[in-house]
């Protein structure tokens, strides 16, 4: 299967009522001309029991033929296909080709905009949000899924009892998982009584500080507060469920910092050595934290949240030589 093709078939759902259809194929999620922030699901209703195979293309890169016509597939999934797409950032042209035997039956297309992390300001106005948990869409899932869980079920820390994990398990397949997500405590943050079902009723620091009030109090004591923290924008840097990076950061430390502080990449940082290079900020062990085994990075010298000194030095000292002496103590 190709890199930009479809990675795998997920669980299926028994769907019944109508949705936005293009030809004989219905795009259940995401809908045509909508935007998404992750690449967890592409859900299609083929609307035909005669279709035996499907190819799915994203921006011209097409998957192998996905076999959907076997008796085993039909018994389990009927005419539903759920796959995990790999979107390109920005605009994605999705092509679905259906086959009956060796003959192509139909080709349909839709546009989806992918805006991961904090890129939502870039979304063109013609692409609309597309919440899945709407009554008309949830009605399609009841054959296989519990769509009206109790509050106890939503807060259950047992995998088999939690109603969210069946579809959302992949958000936990990362190295660093946020505590509530790791214990399946979805109901701590997501509210099934919200106007948009399962939305969080608060965002950013207003929600995070309900548990992390100690951090909020710690930051507030400092003279200088980093811009995102001052604005209460925790999610600019941290993923609320988990990530492959320490502290659930949305990117490796230096990559994340330099996505805003781009000028640092253009000149030698801190000092110019005899070789013309700046002080190393990656690729060597961090002598200030020998027990962690971590590499040098921006946080070796700078506190990313708050500090008593202008440049957020981790030792809270105005004298820059004192910072240097954390490692260079001769």
C-alpha positions in Angstrom: 0.0 0.0 0.0 1.4 3.5 -0.9 2.7 5.9 1.7 -0.1 8.4 1.0 -2.7 5.7 0.7 -4.8 4.2 3.4 -3.0 2.6 6.3 -5.6 0.2 7.5 -9.2 -0.7 7.9 -10.6 0.1 11.3 -13.8 -1.0 13.1 -17.0 -0.7 11.2 -20.4 0.6 12.1 -23.9 -0.3 11.0 -25.3 2.9 9.5 -28.8 3.4 8.3 -30.0 7.0 7.6 -29.0 9.4 4.8 -26.1 11.8 4.8 -24.4 14.0 2.2 -23.9 11.7 -0.8 -21.8 12.2 -3.9 -23.0 9.7 -6.5 -23.5 6.3 -4.9 -20.8 6.9 -2.1 -21.6 8.8 1.1 -18.9 10.7 2.9 -19.9 10.1 6.5 -16.8 11.7 8.1 -15.3 14.1 7.3 -17.9 15.7 5.1 -17.1 17.3 1.8 -15.6 20.8 2.1 -14.9 20.5 5.8 -11.8 20.7 7.8 -10.2 18.3 10.3 -7.5 18.6 13.0 -6.4 14.9 12.9 -6.1 12.0 10.5 -7.8 9.3 12.5 -10.8 8.4 10.4 -12.3 8.5 6.9 -15.7 6.9 7.0 -17.5 6.0 3.8 -20.9 4.4 3.1 -20.7 2.6 -0.3 -24.5 2.3 -0.6 -24.2 -0.9 -2.6 -23.7 -4.5 -1.7 -22.3 -5.2 -5.2 -19.1 -3.2 -4.7 -16.2 -5.6 -4.2 -13.3 -3.3 -4.0 -12.3 0.4 -3.3 -9.3 2.5 -4.1 -8.9 5.8 -2.2 -6.6 8.6 -3.4 -5.3 11.6 -1.5 -3.9 14.4 -3.7 -3.2 11.9 -6.5 -1.5 9.1 -4.4 -3.8 6.1 -4.6 -4.0 3.2 -2.3 -4.0 -0.5 -3.3 -7.4 -2.1 -3.9 -9.2 -2.6 -0.6 -11.3 -5.7 -0.8 -14.8 -5.2 0.6 -16.8 -7.8 -1.1 -16.0 -11.0 0.7 -18.8 -12.7 2.7 -16.8 -12.2 5.9 -16.4 -8.5 5.3 -20.1 -8.1 4.5 -21.2 -9.9 7.6 -19.0 -7.7 9.8 -19.2 -4.3 8.0 -22.0 -4.5 5.4 -21.4 -1.5 3.1 -19.2 0.6 5.4 -15.5 1.3 5.0 -13.5 3.0 7.7 -9.9 3.8 7.1 -7.1 5.9 8.5 -6.1 8.5 6.0 -2.8 10.3 5.8 -3.7 13.9 5.0 -1.3 16.6 3.6 -1.4 19.8 5.5 -3.9 22.1 3.9 -6.2 21.2 1.0 -6.7 17.5 0.2 -8.5 16.2 -2.8 -10.0 12.8 -1.9 -10.9 10.4 -4.7 -12.9 7.3 -4.1 -13.1 4.6 -6.9 -15.4 1.7 -6.5 -15.1 -1.6 -8.3 -17.4 -4.5 -9.1 -15.1 -7.3 -10.0 -12.4 -5.9 -12.3 -14.6 -3.1 -13.6 -14.6 0.4 -12.2 -18.1 1.3 -11.1 -17.8 4.9 -10.1 -15.3 7.6 -9.1 -16.3 10.4 -6.7 -14.4 13.2 -5.1 -14.5 15.5 -2.1 -12.2 18.2 -0.6 -11.0 18.1 3.0 -8.7 20.6 4.7 -6.2 19.4 7.2 -5.2 21.9 9.9 -3.4 20.1 12.7 -2.1 21.7 16.0 -2.6 25.4 16.0 -3.0 26.0 12.3 -6.7 26.8 12.3 -6.2 30.5 11.4 -5.1 29.3 8.0 -8.3 27.5 7.1 -10.1 29.0 4.1 -13.6 30.2 4.8 -15.1 27.7 2.3 -14.1 24.8 4.6 -16.5 24.4 7.6 -16.0 22.4 10.9 -17.7 19.0 10.9 -18.6 17.6 14.4 -19.3 14.0 14.2 -21.4 13.6 17.4 -24.7 14.9 15.9 -28.0 12.9 16.4 -28.3 12.2 12.6 -24.8 10.8 12.5 -24.8 9.0 15.8 -28.0 7.2 14.7 -25.9 5.3 12.2 -23.6 3.9 14.9 -26.0 2.2 17.3 -25.8 -1.2 15.7 -22.2 -1.6 17.0 -21.6 1.2 19.5 -23.1 2.5 22.7 -24.0 6.1 21.7 -25.9 7.1 24.9 -23.4 6.2 27.6 -24.1 6.9 31.2 -21.9 9.4 33.2 -20.3 6.4 35.0 -19.4 4.8 31.7 -17.9 8.0 30.4 -15.7 8.2 33.5 -14.8 4.5 33.6 -11.1 3.8 33.9 -11.6 0.3 32.4 -10.9 0.1 28.7 -13.8 -2.4 28.1 -16.3 -0.2 29.8 -15.4 3.2 28.3 -17.6 4.0 25.3 -15.0 6.4 23.7 -12.1 4.1 23.3 -13.5 1.9 20.6 -13.2 4.8 18.1 -10.6 7.0 19.7 -8.0 4.5 20.9 -5.4 5.8 18.5 -5.0 9.1 20.3 -3.4 7.1 23.1 -0.9 5.2 20.8 1.8 7.7 21.7 4.8 7.7 24.1 3.6 10.5 26.4 -0.1 10.3 27.3 -1.9 13.0 29.4 -3.1 11.5 32.7 -6.9 11.8 32.2 -6.7 10.4 28.7 -4.4 7.6 29.8 -7.0 6.5 32.4 -9.9 6.8 29.9 -11.4 9.6 32.0 -12.8 11.4 29.0 -15.7 12.8 31.0 -13.3 15.0 33.1 -12.9 17.4 30.1 -15.6 16.4 27.6 -19.3 17.1 28.4 -22.0 15.0 26.8 -24.5 17.8 27.8 -22.7 20.5 25.9 -24.4 22.3 23.0 -22.0 20.4 20.7 -22.0 17.0 22.2 -18.8 15.9 23.9 -17.2 19.3 23.3 -15.1 20.8 26.1 -17.1 23.5 27.9 -13.9 25.4 28.6 -10.7 25.8 26.6 -7.1 26.3 27.2 -6.0 27.6 30.6 -9.6 27.8 31.9 -9.8 24.0 31.6 -6.2 23.1 32.3 -6.0 25.1 35.5 -8.9 23.1 37.0 -6.2 20.4 37.6 -3.0 22.4 37.2 -3.8 25.3 39.5 -0.4 24.8 41.2 1.3 25.6 37.9 -0.8 28.6 37.3 0.0 30.0 40.8 3.7 29.3 40.2 3.8 31.1 36.9 1.9 34.1 38.3 4.6 34.7 41.0 7.2 35.4 38.3 8.0 38.9 36.9 8.0 37.7 33.2 5.4 35.4 31.8 5.9 33.8 28.3 3.4 35.1 25.8 1.3 31.9 25.3 1.1 31.4 29.1 0.1 35.0 29.6 -2.6 34.5 27.0 -3.8 31.2 28.6 -3.0 29.3 25.4 -1.7 26.0 26.8 -2.7 24.1 23.6 -0.4 26.1 21.4 2.4 23.9 22.8 0.8 21.0 24.5 -1.6 18.3 23.2 -4.3 17.6 25.7 -4.4 13.9 24.9 -0.8 13.0 24.3 2.1 13.1 21.8 5.4 11.5 20.9 7.2 14.3 22.7 8.1 14.9 26.3 5.4 16.8 28.3 2.8 16.1 25.5 4.5 18.8 23.4 3.1 19.1 19.9 6.6 19.0 18.4 10.2 18.3 19.6 11.3 21.1 21.9 13.6 23.1 19.6 11.3 22.7 16.6 8.4 24.0 18.7 10.3 27.0 20.1 11.7 27.9 16.7 8.3 27.8 15.0 7.8 31.2 16.7 11.3 32.4 17.4 12.5 32.0 13.8 15.3 34.6 14.0 17.3 32.3 16.4 17.9 29.9 13.5 19.5 32.6 11.3 22.5 33.6 13.5 24.9 31.9 15.9 23.1 31.7 19.2 24.5 33.3 22.4 28.2 33.3 21.4 30.3 32.9 18.3 33.0 30.3 18.9 36.4 30.1 17.2 34.8 28.0 14.5 32.2 30.6 13.8 29.4 28.5 15.1 27.2 29.4 18.1 26.7 27.6 21.3 25.3 24.1 20.7 21.5 23.8 21.3 21.1 20.2 20.1 23.1 17.1 19.4 25.1 16.9 22.7 24.2 15.9 26.2 22.9 18.6 28.5 25.4 18.9 31.4 22.9 20.8 33.5 20.7 17.8 33.8 23.0 14.7 33.8 20.5 12.4 35.6 18.0 12.8 32.8 20.3 12.0 29.9 18.5 14.6 27.8 20.1 16.5 25.0 20.8 20.3 24.9 17.7 22.2 23.8 16.1 25.6 24.3 14.9 24.5 27.8 18.4 23.8 28.9 18.8 27.6 29.4 15.3 29.0 29.1 12.1 28.4 31.2 9.3 28.1 28.6 6.6 29.3 31.1 7.8 32.2 33.3 10.9 33.7 35.0 12.1 36.5 37.1 14.5 37.7 34.4 13.8 39.0 30.9 15.2 36.1 28.9 13.5 33.4 31.0 16.8 32.0 32.3 16.2 28.8 34.2 18.3 29.9 37.2 16.4 33.2 37.5 19.6 35.2 37.6 20.2 38.4 35.7 23.9 37.8 35.4 24.4 35.7 32.3 27.7 34.4 33.5 25.9 32.7 36.3 23.8 30.9 33.7 27.0 29.8 32.0 28.4 28.5 35.2 25.7 26.0 35.6 27.7 23.9 33.1 31.0 25.7 32.8 32.1 25.9 36.5 35.8 26.4 36.0 
